[in-house]
Amino acid sequence: MFEKMVVLEIADAWSGPTAGLLLSDFGAQVIKLEPPIWKRPLEVRAARRDDPVFLAANRGKKSVGLDITSPAGRVVFEDLVSKADILLCNNPPSVVKKLGLDYATLGQVNPAIICCNISGYGLEGEGVERPAYDMVIQAVAGVMSVTGGEDTDPIPAGILVADERSGIMAALAILAAYIARLSDGKGRQLDVSMAANLQFSYSREIIDYHLRGRQGAILPYEQTRKRADYASYPTRDGHLVITAGRGQDKWQALCTALGRPELGTDERFDSYEKRITPEIRKEAEAVMRPIFRTRETAEWLQALAAIGIPCARVNTLQDVAAEAEKSGMIVNFELPTGGVAQTMGSPFTPGVKETLAPPPRYGQHSESVLQELLGYEAEKIRVLAQGKAVMLEF
């Protein structure tokens, strides 16, 4: 779909590589520019390719070992920029400025280049240099205030939502800018803030607050449960969730399925308005919880589906992997260090590459990219490698 797009990726961890992964899946040629091994002591596992984070986020990409801080390496970098469409980074503003990874700098080399940087708080403004990790951003954006229970400390989501969402939004912004460039021919700077991306999740609640003037529209999980028929319950062999509708007919059908039809007409629970009060919700849960424990999850799913109650098993990672394999989402790939592993394939079908290449070995494509994209002769590459400006396969 985007086979003509050339992306230079200077990114580590999860957010930037996730954006590059999506672009690669859509057909772009993503060239991962990796610093020398001796300049990344905290990421030796990524350099050696035994890091799950690297392996998960870098399939289908090419690896070029390049020291962009050396004079010779910088020349090679700018030659690559002159041929590229996108520069994708995830660095703090000070690093972007120090290394000249912004459009103000690289636009002088290639006016059509689209520079996208992902950082905790954006490139400009107060406090943008604060260190940012996923859990920190979840705290700043308020996510941790809505994931805990009444009797627990604030807790982060179980996956890297700030990193992943920012990577997805960066890929979307890049595609939009790339399509716009087809019309106006202009390069530009894209600034993706991880904090702003999570705050965007609250759009509905912010509108509700401004329209109704209600404080606390976003509440912790224990309060957003609202009623006993919109909650999770332990079963004999796991957990399930039920999300019945507001109507009294659904409530009565649920009570019948639970073997307690009298609760459907009990005056304590005979209206939605009553059932959403915390006291009534707890009373209903106290009755329902031991009932759900009497049968296995599969039995409840069958019984509840038969009466039209939306419900689902709370899947473990093992369950997720099994279901993903059935649906064709699991793909096998060769590890750069040898052997075979499994990961999730692309969720976008159709419109992505039919075959997904494995993550690259460090410097695996240094020679081929410099030869094919820049026209460098073998002798020139050899000299660059001797001077440690370019690193060949690790």
C-alpha positions in Angstrom: 0.0 0.0 0.0 2.8 2.4 0.9 5.7 0.6 -0.9 7.3 3.8 -2.0 7.5 5.3 1.5 11.0 5.2 3.0 11.1 5.6 6.8 14.2 6.2 8.9 13.5 5.1 12.4 15.7 6.2 15.3 13.7 4.8 18.1 13.9 2.4 21.0 11.6 0.7 23.5 7.9 0.5 22.4 6.3 3.7 21.2 8.4 4.7 18.3 9.0 1.1 17.1 5.3 0.4 17.3 4.7 3.3 14.8 7.4 1.9 12.6 5.9 -1.6 12.8 2.5 -0.4 11.6 4.1 1.5 8.7 6.2 -1.6 7.8 3.1 -3.8 7.9 1.5 -1.3 5.4 4.3 -1.8 3.0 6.7 1.0 3.8 10.5 0.4 3.8 11.4 1.0 7.4 15.2 1.4 8.0 16.1 1.2 11.6 19.2 3.3 12.3 20.8 1.8 15.3 23.7 3.4 17.3 26.9 1.5 18.0 26.7 -1.3 20.5 29.2 0.5 22.8 26.9 3.6 22.9 23.8 1.7 24.1 24.9 -0.1 27.3 21.4 -0.1 28.8 20.0 -1.8 25.7 22.5 -4.6 25.1 19.7 -7.1 25.1 18.1 -5.2 22.2 21.5 -5.1 20.4 21.9 -8.9 20.9 18.3 -9.5 19.8 17.2 -11.5 22.9 14.9 -8.8 24.1 11.1 -9.6 23.7 10.3 -5.9 23.3 12.6 -5.5 20.4 11.5 -8.8 18.8 7.8 -7.8 19.1 8.1 -4.4 17.6 10.6 -4.7 14.8 9.5 -7.3 12.3 9.8 -6.4 8.7 12.4 -3.7 9.2 15.9 -3.2 8.0 18.8 -2.6 10.4 21.7 -0.2 9.6 24.3 0.3 12.3 25.2 4.0 12.2 27.0 6.5 14.5 25.2 9.7 13.6 27.2 11.6 16.2 30.5 11.1 14.3 31.3 13.5 11.4 31.4 10.7 8.8 28.3 9.0 10.2 26.5 12.3 10.1 27.2 12.7 6.4 25.8 9.2 5.8 22.8 10.1 7.9 22.1 13.2 5.9 22.5 11.3 2.6 19.8 8.9 3.9 17.6 11.8 4.9 17.9 13.2 1.4 16.3 10.0 0.1 13.8 9.4 2.8 10.2 10.4 3.3 9.9 10.0 7.0 12.1 10.4 10.1 10.6 8.7 13.1 12.0 9.2 16.5 11.0 8.9 20.2 13.4 11.2 22.0 13.2 13.9 24.6 13.3 17.5 23.1 16.9 18.1 24.3 18.1 15.0 22.4 16.1 16.0 19.3 17.8 19.4 19.3 21.3 18.0 20.2 21.2 15.4 17.4 19.4 17.7 14.9 16.5 15.3 14.4 13.9 18.1 13.8 12.4 19.5 10.7 14.1 22.8 11.2 17.4 21.1 10.8 16.7 18.2 8.4 14.4 20.3 6.2 17.5 22.0 5.0 18.7 18.7 3.7 15.4 17.5 2.4 12.5 20.1 2.4 10.0 17.3 1.8 11.0 15.2 4.8 8.3 14.5 7.4 9.8 14.4 10.9 7.8 12.8 13.6 8.9 12.7 17.3 7.2 10.9 20.1 8.0 12.1 23.7 6.4 12.2 27.1 5.1 15.8 26.9 5.8 17.1 23.4 8.6 19.2 22.0 7.6 22.6 23.4 6.1 23.9 26.5 6.7 23.8 30.3 8.1 20.7 31.7 8.7 18.8 28.5 12.1 17.5 29.6 10.6 15.5 32.5 11.5 11.8 32.3 8.6 9.8 30.9 7.9 6.1 31.2 4.6 4.5 30.5 3.4 4.3 34.1 4.4 7.9 34.7 2.3 9.0 31.7 -0.6 6.9 33.0 -0.4 8.7 36.3 -0.1 12.2 34.7 -3.0 11.5 32.3 -5.2 10.2 35.1 -5.5 6.6 33.9 -4.3 5.2 37.2 -7.0 7.1 39.0 -9.7 5.0 37.3 -8.1 1.5 37.3 -7.9 0.9 41.0 -10.6 -0.3 43.4 -12.0 1.3 46.5 -9.5 -0.4 48.8 -6.4 -0.3 46.5 -3.7 2.1 45.6 -3.8 3.6 42.1 -2.5 0.9 39.7 -1.4 1.1 36.1 -3.1 -0.8 33.2 -1.6 -4.2 32.7 -0.2 -3.3 29.2 1.8 -0.3 27.9 -1.2 1.8 26.9 0.7 5.1 26.8 3.5 3.8 24.6 1.3 1.7 22.3 -1.4 4.4 21.8 1.2 7.0 21.1 2.8 4.7 18.5 -0.5 4.1 16.8 -1.4 7.8 16.8 2.1 8.6 15.4 1.6 6.2 12.6 -1.8 7.8 11.8 -0.3 11.3 11.9 2.5 10.2 9.6 0.1 8.7 7.0 -2.0 11.8 7.1 1.1 14.0 6.5 2.4 11.7 3.8 -1.0 11.9 2.0 -1.1 15.7 2.4 2.4 15.9 0.9 1.2 14.2 -2.2 -0.8 17.4 -2.8 1.3 20.2 -1.4 4.8 18.7 -1.6 5.6 20.0 1.9 7.5 18.4 4.7 6.7 19.2 8.3 7.3 18.5 12.0 4.9 16.1 13.8 4.9 16.3 17.5 3.3 13.4 19.4 2.9 13.8 23.1 2.2 10.6 25.1 0.4 12.5 27.8 -1.8 14.3 25.3 -2.7 11.0 23.6 -4.0 9.5 26.8 -5.8 12.7 27.7 -7.5 12.4 24.3 -9.2 9.3 25.7 -11.2 11.5 28.0 -12.9 13.4 25.2 -16.4 12.1 26.1 -16.1 12.8 29.8 -14.7 16.3 29.2 -17.6 17.2 27.0 -20.0 15.8 29.7 -18.3 18.0 32.3 -18.6 21.2 30.2 -22.2 20.5 29.2 -23.5 19.4 32.6 -20.9 21.0 35.0 -20.5 17.6 36.7 -17.3 17.1 38.7 -15.9 13.6 38.8 -17.5 12.3 35.6 -14.6 9.8 35.4 -14.6 7.5 38.4 -12.6 4.5 39.7 -13.6 1.1 38.6 -15.5 0.3 41.7 -17.8 3.2 41.1 -18.1 2.8 37.3 -19.4 -0.7 37.9 -22.7 1.0 38.7 -24.8 -2.1 39.0 -24.5 -5.8 39.7 -25.4 -6.9 36.2 -22.5 -4.8 34.8 -19.5 -6.4 36.5 -17.1 -9.3 36.7 -17.6 -12.4 38.8 -15.5 -15.4 39.8 -16.7 -18.7 38.6 -15.8 -22.3 39.5 -12.8 -22.2 37.1 -12.1 -18.6 36.3 -13.9 -15.2 35.8 -16.5 -13.8 33.6 -18.0 -10.4 32.9 -21.6 -9.6 32.2 -23.0 -6.4 30.7 -26.7 -6.6 30.8 -28.8 -3.7 29.5 -30.7 -1.2 31.6 -34.1 -2.7 30.9 -36.1 -4.5 33.5 -36.6 -7.4 31.1 -32.9 -8.1 30.9 -32.6 -8.0 34.7 -35.5 -10.4 35.1 -34.0 -12.8 32.5 -30.7 -12.7 34.3 -32.3 -13.5 37.6 -34.1 -16.4 36.1 -30.9 -17.8 34.6 -29.3 -17.5 38.0 -32.1 -19.6 39.5 -33.5 -16.7 41.5 -36.4 -15.4 39.5 -37.9 -13.7 42.5 -35.1 -11.2 42.5 -36.5 -9.9 39.1 -39.5 -8.5 40.8 -38.0 -7.8 44.2 -38.8 -4.1 45.0 -35.2 -3.5 46.0 -34.1 -4.1 42.3 -37.2 -3.3 40.3 -35.8 -0.3 38.5 -32.6 0.8 36.9 -32.5 3.9 39.1 -32.5 1.6 42.2 -29.9 -0.8 40.9 -27.3 1.8 40.3 -27.2 3.0 43.9 -24.0 1.7 45.6 -26.0 0.1 48.5 -28.4 -1.8 46.3 -25.6 -2.8 43.9 -23.7 -4.3 46.8 -26.8 -6.2 48.0 -27.4 -7.7 44.6 -23.7 -8.6 44.2 -23.7 -10.3 47.6 -26.5 -12.6 46.3 -25.0 -13.2 42.8 -21.4 -13.8 43.7 -21.8 -17.2 45.4 -24.2 -18.3 42.6 -21.7 -17.7 39.9 -19.1 -19.7 41.8 -21.3 -22.8 41.6 -20.7 -23.4 37.8 -17.9 -23.3 35.3 -17.4 -20.3 33.1 -18.4 -22.2 29.9 -21.7 -23.2 31.5 -22.5 -19.6 32.4 -21.5 -18.3 29.0 -23.9 -20.7 27.3 -26.8 -19.9 29.7 -26.4 -16.2 29.5 -25.9 -16.1 25.7 -29.1 -18.0 25.3 -31.1 -15.1 26.9 -29.2 -12.4 25.1 -27.0 -11.2 28.0 -23.6 -9.9 26.7 -20.9 -11.8 28.5 -17.4 -13.1 28.1 -14.7 -15.1 29.8 -11.9 -13.1 31.3 -9.1 -14.5 29.2 -5.6 -15.3 30.5 -2.6 -14.7 28.3 -2.7 -18.5 27.4 -6.4 -18.1 26.4 -5.6 -15.0 24.3 -2.8 -16.9 22.4 -5.0 -19.9 21.8 -7.9 -17.7 20.4 -5.5 -15.6 18.3 -4.0 -18.8 16.7 -7.5 -19.9 15.8 -8.3 -16.6 14.1 -5.0 -16.5 12.3 -3.5 -13.6 14.3 -0.5 -15.7 15.4 2.5 -15.7 13.1 5.8 -17.6 13.3 9.1 -15.9 12.6 12.7 -16.8 12.7 14.6 -15.3 15.6 17.7 -13.3 14.6 19.7 -15.4 17.1 18.3 -18.7 15.7 15.2 -20.7 16.3 11.6 -19.8 15.8 9.1 -17.8 17.9 5.5 -16.7 17.7 4.0 -13.2 17.9 0.9 -11.4 17.0 0.4 -10.6 13.3 -1.1 -7.4 11.9 -4.6 -6.6 13.0 -5.3 -4.8 9.6 -6.5 -7.0 6.8 -6.5 -6.6 4.0 -4.0 -3.9 3.0 -0.8 -5.1 4.7 2.2 -7.2 3.5 1.3 -10.7 2.7 4.5 -12.0 4.2 6.0 -10.5 7.4 9.8 -10.6 7.6 11.4 -11.4 11.0 13.1 -8.7 13.1 16.6 -7.9 11.6 20.0 -8.8 13.0 22.0 -5.8 14.1 23.5 -4.1 11.1 22.1 -6.8 8.8 21.2 -4.3 6.0 24.0 -1.7 6.5 25.7 -2.7 3.2 22.6 -3.3 1.1 20.8 -0.1 2.1 23.9 2.1 1.5 24.5 0.4 -1.8 20.9 0.3 -3.1 19.5 3.5 -1.7 22.6 5.7 -1.8 24.7 4.1 -4.5 27.7 3.8 -2.2 30.6 1.6 -3.5 31.8 -1.4 -1.5 35.1 0.3 -0.9 33.5 3.4 0.6 31.4 1.3 2.9 34.5 -0.6 4.0 36.3 2.6 4.9 33.2 3.8 6.8 33.1 0.6 8.7 36.8 0.8 9.5 36.3 4.3 10.9 33.3 3.0 13.0 30.9 5.4 11.4 29.0 2.4 10.0 28.6 -0.9 11.7 28.1 -4.0 9.7 26.2 -7.1 10.8 26.7 -7.9 14.5 
